[in-house]
C-alpha cells in the first residue's frame, strides 16, 4: 500500500514519545493486568451472569481498539517540531490557522488531537472536511467544503503560523 500525504499524522517528538509509551504500557503491563482481571472473574463461576467478567471483556475490547489506533497513528506519524513547518504563506499540517469559516473567525490547529494535548485550540485533522479544504491553500485564499450536515460552508484563510505547543 503506498503512503500518501493524507495518511500522515503530524506529531511533535514529545507527542510521539507519549503515545509510544502509552502503546508500550497497553501492549505489555496493560494486557497482563486485564488478563488477570478476566481470569479472576472467570474463577467466580457462571460467566452468563458474571458482571465482573463482562466488564473486563468490554475493557479488553476497548483497550485492543486503542492499541490498533495507536499503532496506526504511530506508523503514519511524521515527526517534527514547529520549526520544521515551512512558513511560506501556505497551510500545512502542524500549523495554527486563522480563517473566516461560515462568516465567523475561527482559530484552530490543523493536525492531530494527540499532538495538541497541551492546548485549548480546536483541532481539525487534515482529513476532516475543514482541514482538507484549507490544506495547501495560501493565506488569503477562499474555498468551500461540505459540512457533515450537507451544507456548503465558505472559508477564507487569513493566517497560518507554526504551532508552538
C-alpha positions in Angstrom: 0.0 0.0 0.0 1.5 3.3 -1.0 1.5 6.1 1.6 0.0 9.4 0.6 0.3 12.7 2.4 -3.3 12.3 3.6 -2.3 9.3 5.6 0.4 11.1 7.6 -0.3 12.2 11.2 2.0 15.1 12.1 3.3 14.8 15.7 5.9 16.6 17.8 8.6 14.3 19.2 7.1 14.8 22.6 3.6 13.7 21.4 5.1 10.7 19.6 7.1 9.6 22.7 4.0 10.0 24.9 1.9 7.9 22.5 4.6 5.3 22.2 4.8 5.0 26.0 1.0 4.5 26.1 1.2 1.8 23.5 4.1 0.1 25.2 2.1 0.1 28.5 -1.1 -1.2 26.9 0.6 -4.0 25.0 2.7 -5.0 28.0 1.5 -4.5 31.5 -1.9 -3.3 30.4 -2.7 -6.6 28.7 -1.3 -8.6 31.6 -3.4 -6.7 34.1 -6.6 -7.3 32.0 -5.8 -11.0 31.6 -5.5 -11.2 35.4 -8.9 -9.4 35.8 -10.6 -11.8 33.3 -9.1 -14.9 34.9 -10.1 -13.7 38.4 -13.7 -13.1 37.2 -13.8 -16.4 35.4 -12.9 -18.2 38.6 -16.1 -16.6 40.2 -18.2 -19.1 38.3 -21.1 -18.8 35.9 -20.0 -16.5 33.1 -23.5 -15.7 31.9 -24.3 -13.7 35.0 -20.8 -12.6 35.9 -20.8 -8.8 35.7 -17.1 -8.5 36.5 -16.2 -10.9 33.7 -18.3 -9.0 31.1 -16.9 -5.6 32.3 -13.3 -6.9 32.0 -14.1 -8.3 28.5 -15.6 -4.9 27.5 -12.5 -3.1 28.8 -10.3 -5.6 26.9 -12.1 -4.7 23.7 -11.7 -1.0 24.2 -8.0 -1.5 25.1 -7.4 -3.5 21.9 -9.1 -0.9 19.9 -6.9 1.8 21.4 -3.8 -0.3 20.7 -4.8 -0.6 17.0 -5.5 3.2 16.9 -2.1 4.0 18.4 -0.2 1.5 16.2 -1.8 3.1 13.1 -1.1 6.6 14.2 2.5 6.0 15.1 3.1 4.1 11.9 1.7 7.0 9.9 3.4 9.7 12.1 5.6 12.4 10.6 7.7 13.6 13.5 8.7 17.2 13.5 8.8 20.4 15.5 7.1 23.7 14.8 10.4 24.9 13.4 10.1 22.2 10.7 6.9 23.6 9.4 7.5 25.7 6.2 6.3 29.2 6.7 5.6 30.3 3.2 2.0 31.5 3.5 0.7 28.0 2.7 -1.4 26.0 5.1 0.4 22.8 6.2 -0.3 20.2 8.9 1.1 21.4 12.3 0.0 25.0 11.8 -2.4 27.2 13.7 -4.9 28.5 11.1 -7.0 31.6 11.4 -9.9 31.6 9.0 -13.3 33.0 8.4 -15.5 29.9 8.5 -19.2 30.4 7.6 -18.9 34.1 8.5 -17.2 33.6 11.9 -13.5 34.0 12.6 -12.0 30.7 13.9 -8.5 29.8 15.1 -7.6 26.2 15.1 -4.8 23.7 14.9 -4.5 21.6 11.7 -3.1 18.3 12.9 -4.0 15.7 15.5 -5.6 15.9 18.8 -2.8 13.7 20.2 -0.3 16.4 19.2 -2.4 19.1 20.8 -3.0 17.7 24.3 -1.5 20.8 25.8 -3.6 23.4 24.0 -7.2 24.7 24.3 -7.3 25.2 20.5 -9.9 23.3 18.5 -8.1 20.7 16.4 -9.0 19.6 12.9 -7.4 16.7 11.2 -6.1 17.2 7.6 -8.7 14.6 6.7 -11.7 16.4 8.2 -13.8 18.4 5.8 -12.5 21.8 7.1 -8.9 20.5 7.2 -9.0 19.1 3.7 -10.5 22.3 2.4 -7.7 24.5 3.8 -4.7 22.2 3.4 -2.3 23.5 0.8 -4.2 26.8 0.4 -2.4 30.2 0.6 -3.2 32.8 3.1 -5.9 35.0 1.6 -7.4 32.1 -0.4 -11.1 31.3 -0.3 -12.6 27.8 -0.6 -15.6 25.8 0.4 -16.4 22.5 2.0 -19.4 20.4 2.7 -20.2 20.2 6.4 -21.5 16.9 7.9 -25.0 18.3 7.8 -24.7 18.7 4.0 -24.4 22.5 3.9 -21.8 24.2 1.9 -19.5 26.4 4.1 -17.4 29.2 2.8 -13.8 29.5 4.2 -11.2 32.2 3.8 -7.7 31.6 5.2 -6.5 34.8 6.9 -3.3 33.5 8.7 -1.2 30.4 9.1 1.6 30.1 11.7 3.5 27.1 13.2 2.0 25.5 16.3 4.3 26.1 19.2 2.6 23.8 21.7 
